[in-house]
Amino acid sequence: MKQDYLASQREYAMLYPINNISPSIANLEGKKMYSRPGTTKQSIYALAAFILFVISSLSSYVHAGLLDRTGTMWAPYIEWTLDNTTYSGNPFDLVASVTFTHSDSGETHITEMFYAGGTNWKFRFTGTRTGLWSFNTTSSDPQLSGQTGTVTISVNSNPTIKGFVTTSGNKWARQEDENSPAIGFLPQFRMAFTESPGIWTPENIDAKILTHMGTEGFNGIFFFVGGRWVDLNSSGAVFTNNDPDLEMFQILENLITKTHAAGGVVHFWYSGDCSRNQCVQAGFGTNGARSDGEKRLLRYIGARLSPLPGWIMGYGYDIVEDTTTTDLRGWGNYLRSKMGWNHLLSARDQSSSYGYSFWPEADWYSKGNFFNGATYTDVAGVFDSDTSTPHSFDERWWTSRINENDQRRLMWTTMMAGGVSAIWGSSGTAKADPYVDPNGFKTYFTFWEDRTMNDFVRDNSLSNGYAIRSSNSSNFIFYATDTTSIAYNISGAPQNLPVIAIDTKKSYSEINLGTKPAGSYTWIPPYISDWAISAGGFDGVVIAPPTPPKTPSGETLLITP
């Protein structure tokens, strides 16, 4: 909503002059003042001043709450639009900041306004706490400075809507509410979009989300931006315009908000390979936030996109050839300073070792060089290489490198070895074609949606396959491929646990194995496949006394004392 421009008393008097002529009534509707016979000019001016004072007071009263808003936690974001008709120069260089302060906690978010075309400047807010927030604006431009208002935030009743992606040690996590620790979350990103701007319509974004997050189940979308930050139709990062492209940013925020509304996260690549003219140096002449053009872009990203939850950003691929740690520090530090809401940033290395040293200050450690996938040992080695920072494989694994069946198995491996994210693709342009058999992928995400925990630890001593358990042994996951049996030991459980099994190759369907007391068990499935067993409520609720194990038709349940 635009804020109406309020003229000062001096400006108002100049716009609507007072004329000392008959007849004897005041025609305020025509903006002219008429005097009674014999009325002095001084008395008319006094009356006019009083009227202007009343008008000004009423205007101040009417507009006092014009910028006040209400909203809900995490989404949708709240937006204000201000008119600025007097600014001259490059509008992307005008800096106006907004400080939001939470009344109870004192938490603050400082963001900038962004140019939105015409004479419009906008600013945005996402509530991270319920209750009353206040804000004020500051700028060297008087039309953008001195604006104040309040925002009242309430709980979001939509359980699909989560907060910002964050970390918990070397685990990925996501905010859920203001009073609880971030919940477990392992993003897996689907390659979804070609480089043709013509397909990035809202309708096609909806269709991609329906395919890749709905049918296939993914909880993340991958998107390579490159030079299109400033030129929607750029080839790689070859561009001459140094200003943010408003049409491209509209596409990006459509992708972010639609993916977030579906329960997912977008992984952007900021830049790319310089040898293919995909890096920022191709347009800005340098990187590391050294040029005015790149600083202008990073300010714009911070102002327009940082209030939106549901995205992270990697620097790109094959960047070790032309990008140094110093460059990454310059880029990351500058962008972080312009984001009012934190988003995770990283940069892919190209080493074959499990450790990471390319950009030590990265929010997660992004591994390249595993072109054809990773073994369980590889995933565990990467996960264990640093216990303070999450990890990812960002080489992009598509079906010509790893077939669908092996992708599905590797996805389970990334979770069972600790929790490492990755980028996945199929075939066709940009590897965005649908999977031939999406059922196993959908089953993976359905199974883990409410079972991903920040305190999972590996404990393969509990099974003849792979096993993880919560730190208090209240929840367990077991997984084995091409198996005729699964041994699962829940002898450390402090309570009775509900146990189910699923075939990870097929559409999601639970086999109820009953409620079990602590003990060691072996389950014989009805046929050979890749099976997973879940034991536990994954909600901290104590289970009722044990019931006899159910033996579904065609199965054998073997209990080992």
C-alpha positions as CSV (number, residue, x, y, z in Angstrom):
1,M,0.0,0.0,0.0
2,K,1.3,3.4,-0.9
3,Q,1.7,6.0,1.8
4,D,-0.2,9.2,0.8
5,Y,2.0,12.2,0.6
6,L,1.1,14.9,3.2
7,A,1.8,18.5,2.3
8,S,3.1,20.8,5.0
9,Q,1.0,23.7,6.2
10,R,3.2,26.1,4.1
11,E,2.8,23.9,1.0
12,Y,-0.9,23.5,1.6
13,A,-1.4,27.3,1.8
14,M,0.5,27.7,-1.4
15,L,-1.6,25.1,-3.2
16,Y,-4.8,26.5,-2.0
17,P,-4.5,30.3,-1.6
18,I,-6.9,32.4,0.4
19,N,-8.7,35.1,-1.5
20,N,-10.3,38.1,0.2
21,I,-13.5,38.5,-1.9
22,S,-17.2,38.3,-1.4
23,P,-19.7,36.6,-0.9
24,S,-19.9,36.1,2.8
25,I,-19.5,32.3,3.2
26,A,-16.4,30.0,3.1
27,N,-16.3,27.7,0.0
28,L,-13.9,25.1,1.3
29,E,-14.9,22.6,-1.4
30,G,-13.6,25.0,-4.1
31,K,-10.4,25.6,-2.0
32,K,-11.1,29.4,-1.9
33,M,-11.9,31.5,1.2
34,Y,-14.6,34.2,1.0
35,S,-15.0,36.9,3.6
36,R,-18.1,38.4,5.3
37,P,-18.6,42.1,4.6
38,G,-16.5,44.2,6.9
39,T,-14.2,41.3,7.9
40,T,-10.5,42.3,8.2
41,K,-7.8,40.6,6.3
42,Q,-6.0,39.8,9.6
43,S,-9.0,37.9,10.9
44,I,-9.3,35.9,7.7
45,Y,-5.7,34.9,7.9
46,A,-6.2,33.9,11.6
47,L,-9.2,31.8,10.6
48,A,-7.3,30.2,7.8
49,A,-4.4,29.4,10.1
50,F,-6.8,27.7,12.5
51,I,-8.4,25.7,9.7
52,L,-5.0,24.5,8.4
53,F,-4.0,23.5,12.0
54,V,-7.2,21.4,12.3
55,I,-6.6,19.8,8.9
56,S,-3.0,19.1,9.8
57,S,-4.0,17.6,13.1
58,L,-6.7,15.5,11.6
59,S,-4.3,14.3,8.9
60,S,-1.7,13.3,11.4
61,Y,-4.4,11.4,13.4
62,V,-5.7,9.6,10.3
63,H,-2.3,8.7,9.0
64,A,-0.7,7.8,12.3
65,G,-1.5,4.1,11.9
66,L,-1.3,3.9,8.2
67,L,1.9,1.8,8.1
68,D,0.8,-0.5,10.9
69,R,0.3,-4.1,9.9
70,T,-0.6,-7.6,11.3
71,G,0.8,-10.9,10.2
72,T,1.8,-14.5,11.1
73,M,5.1,-16.1,11.9
74,W,7.3,-17.0,8.9
75,A,4.8,-16.3,6.1
76,P,3.5,-14.5,4.3
77,Y,6.1,-11.7,4.4
78,I,4.8,-8.2,5.0
79,E,5.6,-5.4,2.5
80,W,5.3,-1.6,2.4
81,T,5.5,0.7,-0.6
82,L,6.6,4.3,-0.4
83,D,6.5,6.9,-3.2
84,N,9.6,8.9,-3.8
85,T,9.0,11.4,-6.7
86,T,12.0,13.7,-6.1
87,Y,15.0,11.4,-6.3
88,S,17.3,11.7,-9.3
89,G,20.2,9.5,-10.2
90,N,20.5,5.7,-10.2
91,P,17.7,4.5,-7.9
92,F,19.6,1.4,-7.0
93,D,22.2,3.5,-5.3
94,L,19.7,5.2,-2.9
95,V,20.1,3.7,0.5
96,A,17.3,3.7,3.0
97,S,17.3,1.4,6.0
98,V,14.5,0.1,8.3
99,T,15.0,-1.1,11.9
100,F,12.4,-3.5,13.3
101,T,12.5,-4.0,17.1
102,H,10.5,-6.6,19.1
103,S,9.0,-5.0,22.1
104,D,9.4,-7.8,24.6
105,S,12.7,-9.4,23.6
106,G,14.5,-6.4,22.1
107,E,15.4,-8.6,19.0
108,T,16.1,-6.4,16.0
109,H,16.2,-6.9,12.2
110,I,17.8,-4.1,10.2
111,T,17.0,-4.2,6.5
112,E,17.2,-1.8,3.5
113,M,14.5,-0.7,1.1
114,F,14.7,-1.7,-2.5
115,Y,13.8,0.0,-5.7
116,A,10.7,-1.5,-7.3
117,G,10.3,0.5,-10.5
118,G,8.7,3.9,-11.3
119,T,8.7,6.0,-8.1
120,N,8.3,3.1,-5.8
121,W,10.6,1.9,-3.0
122,K,9.6,-1.1,-0.9
123,F,10.6,-2.8,2.3
124,R,9.7,-6.2,3.8
125,F,9.4,-7.9,7.1
126,T,9.0,-11.5,8.3
127,G,8.1,-12.1,11.9
128,T,10.5,-14.4,13.9
129,R,8.7,-13.8,17.2
130,T,5.0,-13.3,18.1
131,G,3.9,-10.0,19.6
132,L,4.4,-6.4,18.9
133,W,7.2,-5.0,16.7
134,S,7.9,-1.4,15.9
135,F,9.9,0.1,13.1
136,N,11.4,3.3,11.9
137,T,13.1,4.3,8.6
138,T,16.3,6.3,8.0
139,S,17.7,7.7,4.8
140,S,19.4,10.8,3.4
141,D,16.3,11.1,1.2
142,P,13.6,12.9,3.2
143,Q,10.7,11.1,1.5
144,L,12.0,7.7,2.7
145,S,13.2,8.8,6.1
146,G,11.2,9.2,9.4
147,Q,8.5,6.7,8.6
148,T,7.3,4.7,11.7
149,G,4.8,1.9,12.4
150,T,4.1,-1.3,14.2
151,V,3.7,-4.9,13.2
152,T,1.7,-7.4,15.3
153,I,2.7,-11.0,14.7
154,S,0.6,-14.1,15.7
155,V,1.3,-17.8,15.5
156,N,1.0,-19.3,12.0
157,S,-1.6,-22.1,12.1
158,N,-0.3,-23.8,8.9
159,P,1.9,-26.7,10.0
160,T,3.6,-26.8,6.5
161,I,5.1,-23.3,7.0
162,K,8.5,-23.4,8.7
163,G,11.1,-20.7,9.5
164,F,14.6,-20.1,8.2
165,V,17.1,-22.8,7.5
166,T,19.7,-23.0,10.2
167,T,22.2,-25.4,11.7
168,S,22.6,-27.6,14.8
169,G,26.2,-28.6,15.0
170,N,27.0,-30.5,11.8
171,K,23.2,-31.1,11.2
172,W,20.9,-29.1,9.0
173,A,17.9,-27.7,10.9
174,R,14.9,-25.4,10.4
175,Q,13.1,-23.1,12.7
176,E,9.6,-24.1,13.7
177,D,8.6,-21.8,16.5
178,E,10.1,-19.1,18.7
179,N,10.4,-21.0,21.9
180,S,11.8,-24.4,20.8
181,P,15.1,-25.5,19.3
182,A,15.3,-25.7,15.5
183,I,13.9,-29.1,14.3
184,G,15.8,-31.7,12.2
185,F,15.7,-31.2,8.5
186,L,17.9,-32.6,5.7
187,P,17.4,-30.7,2.4
188,Q,17.7,-32.6,-0.8
189,F,17.6,-30.4,-3.9
190,R,16.1,-31.3,-7.2
191,M,17.4,-29.8,-10.5
192,A,14.3,-28.3,-12.0
193,F,14.8,-25.4,-14.4
194,T,16.4,-24.9,-17.7
195,E,18.3,-21.7,-18.5
196,S,15.5,-20.5,-20.8
197,P,13.7,-17.5,-19.1
198,G,10.6,-18.3,-21.1
199,I,9.6,-21.2,-18.8
200,W,9.9,-19.3,-15.6
201,T,6.3,-18.2,-15.4
202,P,4.3,-18.6,-12.2
203,E,2.3,-21.3,-13.8
204,N,5.4,-23.3,-14.8
205,I,7.0,-22.8,-11.4
206,D,3.8,-24.3,-9.9
207,A,4.0,-27.2,-12.4
208,K,7.7,-27.9,-11.5
209,I,6.9,-27.8,-7.8
210,L,4.0,-30.2,-8.3
211,T,6.2,-32.6,-10.2
212,H,9.4,-32.5,-8.1
213,M,8.0,-31.8,-4.6
214,G,4.6,-33.3,-5.0
215,T,5.0,-36.4,-7.2
216,E,8.7,-37.1,-6.4
217,G,8.6,-35.7,-2.8
218,F,11.7,-33.5,-2.8
219,N,12.0,-30.9,-0.1
220,G,14.3,-28.6,-2.1
221,I,14.7,-27.0,-5.5
222,F,18.1,-26.1,-7.1
223,F,18.4,-23.0,-9.3
224,F,21.5,-21.6,-11.0
225,V,21.3,-17.8,-11.4
226,G,24.6,-16.5,-12.7
227,G,24.4,-13.3,-14.8
228,R,20.6,-13.3,-14.8
229,W,20.7,-11.5,-11.5
230,V,21.2,-8.3,-13.6
231,D,20.2,-9.5,-17.0
232,L,17.3,-12.0,-17.4
233,N,18.5,-12.9,-20.9
234,S,22.2,-13.0,-20.3
235,S,24.4,-15.7,-21.6
236,G,26.1,-17.1,-18.6
237,A,27.4,-14.0,-16.8
238,V,28.2,-12.0,-19.9
239,F,26.3,-8.8,-19.3
240,T,26.7,-5.1,-19.6
241,N,23.9,-3.9,-17.3
242,N,25.1,-3.6,-13.7
243,D,21.7,-3.0,-12.1
244,P,19.5,-5.8,-10.7
245,D,17.0,-7.1,-13.2
246,L,13.5,-6.5,-11.7
247,E,11.9,-9.1,-13.8
248,M,14.4,-11.7,-12.7
249,F,14.0,-10.9,-9.1
250,Q,10.2,-11.3,-9.4
251,I,10.9,-14.8,-10.8
252,L,13.2,-15.6,-7.9
253,E,10.8,-14.5,-5.2
254,N,8.0,-16.4,-6.9
255,L,10.2,-19.5,-6.8
256,I,11.2,-18.9,-3.1
257,T,7.7,-18.2,-1.8
258,K,6.0,-21.0,-3.8
259,T,8.7,-23.5,-2.7
260,H,8.5,-22.4,0.9
261,A,4.7,-22.6,0.9
262,A,5.0,-26.2,-0.3
263,G,7.3,-26.9,2.7
264,G,10.6,-26.7,0.8
265,V,13.8,-24.7,0.4
266,V,15.6,-23.2,-2.7
267,H,19.3,-23.6,-3.2
268,F,20.7,-20.9,-5.4
269,W,24.1,-20.8,-7.1
270,Y,25.2,-17.2,-7.2
271,S,27.9,-17.6,-9.8
272,G,29.6,-20.2,-12.0
273,D,32.6,-21.2,-14.1
274,C,34.6,-18.3,-15.5
275,S,35.9,-20.4,-18.4
276,R,32.3,-20.6,-19.5
277,N,31.6,-16.9,-18.9
278,Q,29.4,-17.7,-16.0
279,C,31.2,-15.9,-13.2
280,V,30.6,-12.4,-11.9
281,Q,34.0,-11.2,-13.1
282,A,32.6,-11.5,-16.7
283,G,30.3,-8.6,-16.0
284,F,31.6,-6.7,-13.0
285,G,35.2,-7.0,-13.8
286,T,36.1,-8.4,-10.4
287,N,34.6,-10.3,-7.5
288,G,34.7,-10.4,-3.7
289,A,32.3,-7.4,-3.5
290,R,35.0,-5.0,-4.7
291,S,33.1,-3.3,-7.5
292,D,30.2,-0.9,-7.2
293,G,28.1,-3.1,-9.5
294,E,28.5,-6.2,-7.3
295,K,27.9,-4.2,-4.1
296,R,24.7,-2.8,-5.6
297,L,23.6,-6.3,-6.5
298,L,24.4,-7.7,-3.0
299,R,22.6,-4.9,-1.3
300,Y,19.6,-5.6,-3.5
301,I,19.6,-9.3,-2.7
302,G,19.8,-8.5,1.0
303,A,16.9,-6.0,0.9
304,R,14.6,-7.9,-1.4
305,L,15.2,-11.5,-0.7
306,S,16.6,-11.8,2.9
307,P,13.2,-11.2,4.6
308,L,11.9,-14.3,2.7
309,P,12.5,-17.6,4.5
310,G,13.2,-20.8,2.5
311,W,16.5,-20.3,0.6
312,I,20.2,-20.9,0.9
313,M,23.0,-19.8,-1.5
314,G,26.2,-21.5,-2.7
315,Y,28.8,-19.4,-4.6
316,G,28.7,-21.8,-7.7
317,Y,30.8,-24.5,-9.3
318,D,34.3,-24.9,-10.7
319,I,35.1,-21.6,-8.8
320,V,38.4,-22.7,-7.4
321,E,40.0,-21.8,-10.8
322,D,39.3,-18.1,-10.4
323,T,38.1,-17.5,-6.8
324,T,40.2,-17.3,-3.7
325,T,39.3,-17.6,0.0
326,T,39.8,-13.8,0.2
327,D,37.3,-13.3,-2.6
328,L,34.7,-15.5,-0.8
329,R,35.3,-13.6,2.5
330,G,34.7,-10.3,0.8
331,W,31.5,-11.6,-0.9
332,G,30.2,-13.3,2.2
333,N,30.9,-10.6,4.7
334,Y,29.4,-7.9,2.6
335,L,26.2,-9.9,1.8
336,R,25.8,-10.9,5.4
337,S,26.0,-7.3,6.5
338,K,23.1,-6.4,4.1
339,M,20.8,-9.3,5.2
340,G,18.3,-8.4,7.9
341,W,17.5,-12.2,8.2
342,N,20.3,-14.8,8.1
343,H,20.5,-17.2,5.2
344,L,23.2,-19.9,4.9
345,L,26.0,-19.2,2.4
346,S,28.7,-21.6,1.1
347,A,31.2,-22.2,-1.7
348,R,31.9,-25.6,-3.3
349,D,35.5,-26.8,-3.1
350,Q,37.0,-29.3,-5.5
351,S,39.2,-31.5,-3.3
352,S,38.9,-35.2,-3.1
353,S,39.5,-35.2,0.7
354,Y,36.7,-35.4,3.2
355,G,37.7,-32.2,4.9
356,Y,37.0,-28.7,3.8
357,S,39.2,-25.6,4.0
358,F,38.2,-23.5,0.9
359,W,36.1,-20.9,2.9
360,P,36.3,-21.7,6.6
361,E,33.6,-19.2,7.5
362,A,31.0,-20.8,5.2
363,D,27.8,-21.7,6.9
364,W,27.9,-25.2,5.5
365,Y,30.8,-27.1,3.8
366,S,30.1,-27.8,0.2
367,K,31.9,-30.7,-1.4
368,G,32.6,-31.1,-5.1
369,N,34.7,-33.8,-7.0
370,F,32.4,-36.8,-6.1
371,F,31.2,-37.0,-9.7
372,N,29.7,-40.5,-9.6
373,G,28.3,-40.6,-6.1
374,A,29.6,-41.5,-2.7
375,T,29.9,-44.6,-0.6
376,Y,28.6,-44.9,2.9
377,T,32.3,-44.5,4.0
378,D,32.6,-41.3,2.0
379,V,29.4,-39.8,3.4
380,A,30.4,-40.7,7.0
381,G,33.9,-39.3,6.3
382,V,32.6,-36.0,5.1
383,F,30.0,-35.8,7.9
384,D,32.6,-36.5,10.6
385,S,35.2,-34.2,9.1
386,D,33.8,-31.2,11.0
387,T,31.3,-31.5,13.8
388,S,30.4,-27.8,14.0
389,T,29.2,-27.3,10.4
390,P,26.7,-29.1,8.1
391,H,27.9,-30.7,4.9
392,S,26.7,-31.2,1.3
393,F,27.7,-32.9,-1.9
394,D,27.1,-30.3,-4.6
395,E,28.6,-32.0,-7.6
396,R,25.1,-32.5,-9.0
397,W,24.2,-36.1,-9.3
398,W,22.0,-36.8,-12.4
399,T,21.0,-40.1,-14.0
400,S,23.8,-40.3,-16.5
401,R,26.2,-40.3,-13.5
402,I,24.1,-42.3,-11.1
403,N,21.0,-44.2,-12.2
404,E,17.6,-43.7,-10.5
405,N,17.9,-46.8,-8.3
406,D,21.3,-45.9,-7.1
407,Q,20.3,-42.3,-6.5
408,R,17.4,-43.5,-4.3
409,R,19.8,-45.8,-2.3
410,L,22.4,-43.0,-2.0
411,M,19.8,-40.7,-0.7
412,W,19.1,-43.2,2.1
413,T,22.9,-43.5,2.7
414,T,23.3,-39.7,3.1
415,M,20.8,-39.8,5.9
416,M,21.9,-43.1,7.6
417,A,25.6,-42.0,7.6
418,G,24.7,-38.8,9.5
419,G,22.8,-36.4,7.3
420,V,24.5,-34.8,4.3
421,S,22.6,-32.8,1.7
422,A,23.0,-33.1,-2.1
423,I,21.8,-31.9,-5.5
424,W,19.9,-34.5,-7.7
425,G,18.8,-34.6,-11.3
426,S,17.3,-36.8,-14.0
427,S,17.8,-36.4,-17.7
428,G,16.9,-33.9,-20.5
429,T,17.7,-30.2,-20.5
430,A,19.1,-29.1,-17.2
431,K,18.5,-32.6,-16.0
432,A,15.0,-31.5,-15.0
433,D,12.9,-34.3,-16.6
434,P,10.7,-36.3,-14.2
435,Y,12.0,-39.5,-12.8
436,V,10.8,-42.6,-14.6
437,D,9.8,-44.2,-11.2
438,P,9.3,-41.5,-8.6
439,N,7.7,-43.8,-6.0
440,G,10.9,-44.6,-4.1
441,F,11.9,-40.9,-3.9
442,K,8.5,-40.0,-2.6
443,T,8.6,-42.8,-0.1
444,Y,12.0,-41.5,1.2
445,F,10.7,-38.0,1.9
446,T,7.4,-39.2,3.4
447,F,9.3,-41.5,5.8
448,W,11.7,-38.9,7.0
449,E,9.4,-35.9,7.1
450,D,8.6,-36.4,10.8
451,R,11.6,-38.7,11.7
452,T,14.6,-36.4,11.1
453,M,16.2,-35.6,14.5
454,N,19.1,-33.4,15.4
455,D,20.4,-35.9,17.9
456,F,20.7,-39.0,15.7
457,V,23.9,-40.9,16.0
458,R,25.2,-43.8,13.9
459,D,25.2,-47.2,15.7
460,N,25.6,-50.0,13.2
461,S,26.2,-52.4,16.0
462,L,22.4,-52.6,16.4
463,S,21.7,-54.2,13.0
464,N,22.9,-56.4,10.2
465,G,22.4,-53.3,8.0
466,Y,22.7,-49.6,8.9
467,A,21.3,-48.1,12.1
468,I,20.9,-44.7,13.7
469,R,19.3,-43.9,17.0
470,S,18.4,-40.8,19.1
471,S,20.8,-40.0,21.9
472,N,18.4,-41.3,24.5
473,S,17.6,-44.5,22.5
474,S,13.9,-43.6,22.3
475,N,13.9,-43.6,18.5
476,F,15.7,-45.9,16.0
477,I,15.9,-46.3,12.2
478,F,17.3,-49.4,10.5
479,Y,18.0,-49.8,6.8
480,A,19.3,-52.7,4.6
481,T,19.4,-53.3,0.9
482,D,18.5,-56.5,-1.0
483,T,17.9,-58.1,2.3
484,T,16.0,-61.2,3.4
485,S,16.0,-60.1,7.1
486,I,16.7,-57.2,9.3
487,A,18.1,-57.5,12.8
488,Y,17.2,-54.6,15.0
489,N,18.3,-54.1,18.5
490,I,16.2,-51.7,20.7
491,S,17.4,-53.1,24.0
492,G,18.4,-49.6,25.2
493,A,14.9,-48.2,24.8
494,P,13.6,-46.6,28.0
495,Q,10.0,-47.4,27.0
496,N,7.9,-49.4,24.7
497,L,8.2,-48.4,21.1
498,P,5.8,-48.7,18.1
499,V,7.6,-50.4,15.2
500,I,6.8,-50.3,11.5
501,A,8.5,-51.4,8.3
502,I,8.4,-50.0,4.7
503,D,9.6,-51.2,1.3
504,T,11.8,-48.2,0.3
505,K,11.4,-49.0,-3.4
506,K,7.7,-48.8,-3.6
507,S,4.9,-46.3,-2.8
508,Y,4.8,-45.5,0.9
509,S,3.0,-48.1,2.9
510,E,3.6,-49.1,6.5
511,I,3.7,-52.6,7.8
512,N,2.7,-52.6,11.5
513,L,5.1,-54.7,13.5
514,G,3.5,-53.9,16.8
515,T,4.5,-52.2,20.0
516,K,7.7,-53.6,21.4
517,P,9.5,-53.6,24.8
518,A,13.3,-53.2,24.9
519,G,15.0,-56.2,23.2
520,S,16.7,-57.5,20.2
521,Y,14.6,-58.6,17.2
522,T,14.9,-60.0,13.7
523,W,12.3,-59.4,11.1
524,I,11.9,-61.6,8.0
525,P,10.1,-59.6,5.3
526,P,7.8,-61.2,2.7
527,Y,10.3,-60.7,-0.2
528,I,13.8,-59.4,-0.9
529,S,13.9,-55.6,-1.3
530,D,15.4,-52.5,0.3
531,W,13.7,-52.3,3.7
532,A,13.6,-49.7,6.5
533,I,12.3,-50.2,10.0
534,S,11.3,-47.3,12.3
535,A,11.0,-47.9,16.1
536,G,9.8,-45.1,18.2
537,G,7.2,-42.3,18.4
538,F,9.5,-39.5,17.4
539,D,7.5,-37.2,19.5
540,G,8.7,-37.8,23.1
541,V,5.4,-39.5,24.0
542,V,5.6,-42.6,26.2
543,I,4.0,-45.5,24.6
544,A,1.3,-47.7,26.3
545,P,2.2,-51.2,27.6
546,P,3.3,-53.7,25.0
547,T,0.9,-55.5,22.8
548,P,1.6,-58.9,21.1
549,P,3.6,-58.3,17.8
550,K,1.4,-58.4,14.7
551,T,2.4,-60.8,12.0
552,P,0.9,-59.6,8.7
553,S,-0.2,-62.3,6.3
554,G,2.7,-63.8,4.4
555,E,5.4,-62.7,6.8
556,T,7.4,-64.3,9.6
557,L,8.4,-62.4,12.7
558,L,11.5,-63.7,14.4
559,I,12.3,-62.5,17.9
560,T,15.8,-63.1,19.2
561,P,15.9,-62.9,23.1
